[in-house]
Amino acid sequence: MKATIWHNPRCSKSRETLAILREAPGVDVTVIEYLKQPPSLSELSRLIGLAGLKPKDAVRKSETGSAALADAGQDDTLAAMAADPALIERPLVETDKGVRLCRPPERVREIL
């Protein structure tokens, strides 16, 4: 099975999720450091949609600038996240079984 993780190596939850993926038998992991290689607006929209989330549900609330999105519409929120990937909550993981925002990290097991 292939798995792609949009990863921030400075984030403990992202590191924990990556460890679960690497320990899972038969999982071929692709790691994308999304702060260095941000997803496009369309890719971000696709991932959030497949995860069953609204853009506001995928905003990193503790990040500087997230408060300014409190009254923003979904499209504006998504555009802000695409423009500033630090606003994206992490980690997002995609496999053939779906996409999950892995907070807590154990949620990744739902798509393995």
C-alpha positions as CSV (number, residue, x, y, z in Angstrom):
1,M,0.0,0.0,0.0
2,K,1.2,3.5,-0.8
3,A,0.8,6.3,1.8
4,T,1.6,10.0,1.4
5,I,2.1,12.1,4.5
6,W,2.1,15.9,4.3
7,H,4.7,16.3,7.1
8,N,6.4,18.9,9.3
9,P,9.4,17.3,11.0
10,R,9.2,19.9,13.8
11,C,5.7,18.6,14.8
12,S,5.6,15.8,17.3
13,K,2.2,14.6,16.1
14,S,3.5,14.5,12.5
15,R,6.6,12.6,13.6
16,E,4.4,10.1,15.6
17,T,2.2,9.5,12.6
18,L,5.2,9.0,10.3
19,A,6.6,6.4,12.8
20,I,3.3,4.5,12.7
21,L,3.4,4.5,8.9
22,R,7.0,3.3,8.7
23,E,6.3,0.5,11.2
24,A,3.2,-0.7,9.3
25,P,4.0,-3.8,7.2
26,G,3.7,-3.3,3.5
27,V,3.4,0.4,3.5
28,D,5.4,2.4,1.0
29,V,5.6,5.9,2.5
30,T,6.1,9.2,0.5
31,V,7.0,12.1,2.7
32,I,6.2,15.6,1.6
33,E,7.5,18.4,3.8
34,Y,4.6,20.7,3.0
35,L,6.3,23.8,4.3
36,K,9.0,23.3,1.6
37,Q,6.7,21.8,-1.0
38,P,3.2,23.3,-0.3
39,P,0.2,21.7,-2.0
40,S,-1.6,23.7,-4.7
41,L,-5.0,25.2,-4.0
42,S,-6.6,22.4,-5.9
43,E,-4.6,19.7,-4.2
44,L,-5.3,21.1,-0.8
45,S,-9.0,21.4,-1.6
46,R,-9.0,17.7,-2.8
47,L,-7.2,16.5,0.3
48,I,-9.5,18.4,2.7
49,G,-12.6,17.2,0.8
50,L,-11.5,13.6,0.8
51,A,-10.8,13.8,4.6
52,G,-14.4,14.9,5.0
53,L,-13.4,18.3,6.4
54,K,-14.3,21.9,5.7
55,P,-11.3,24.2,5.2
56,K,-11.9,25.8,8.6
57,D,-11.6,22.3,10.2
58,A,-8.1,22.0,8.7
59,V,-6.7,25.3,9.9
60,R,-3.9,25.2,12.5
61,K,-5.6,27.3,15.2
62,S,-2.4,28.0,17.1
63,E,-0.7,29.5,14.1
64,T,-0.2,33.2,13.8
65,G,-2.7,34.5,11.3
66,S,-5.4,31.9,12.0
67,A,-7.4,34.3,14.1
68,A,-7.9,36.5,11.0
69,L,-9.7,33.6,9.3
70,A,-12.4,33.4,12.0
71,D,-14.9,35.3,9.9
72,A,-13.6,34.2,6.5
73,G,-15.6,32.1,4.1
74,Q,-14.5,28.6,3.2
75,D,-13.0,29.6,-0.1
76,D,-11.0,32.4,1.5
77,T,-9.8,30.1,4.2
78,L,-8.7,27.6,1.7
79,A,-6.9,30.3,-0.3
80,A,-5.1,31.6,2.8
81,M,-3.9,28.0,3.7
82,A,-2.6,27.6,0.1
83,A,-0.8,30.9,0.3
84,D,0.6,30.2,3.8
85,P,1.0,26.5,4.3
86,A,1.9,27.0,8.0
87,L,-1.9,27.5,8.5
88,I,-2.5,23.9,7.5
89,E,-3.1,21.5,10.4
90,R,-0.9,18.5,10.2
91,P,-0.4,15.8,9.4
92,L,-2.6,14.9,6.5
93,V,-2.1,11.3,5.2
94,E,-3.5,9.8,2.0
95,T,-3.8,6.1,1.1
96,D,-6.0,4.2,-1.3
97,K,-8.5,4.0,1.6
98,G,-8.8,7.8,2.0
99,V,-7.4,10.9,3.7
100,R,-7.2,11.6,7.4
101,L,-6.0,14.5,9.4
102,C,-4.1,12.5,11.9
103,R,-4.7,14.2,15.2
104,P,-4.3,12.1,17.2
105,P,-1.7,10.2,15.2
106,E,-3.5,6.9,15.7
107,R,-6.2,8.0,13.2
108,V,-3.8,7.0,10.5
109,R,-4.7,3.4,11.2
110,E,-8.2,4.0,9.9
111,I,-6.8,4.2,6.4
112,L,-4.1,1.4,6.6
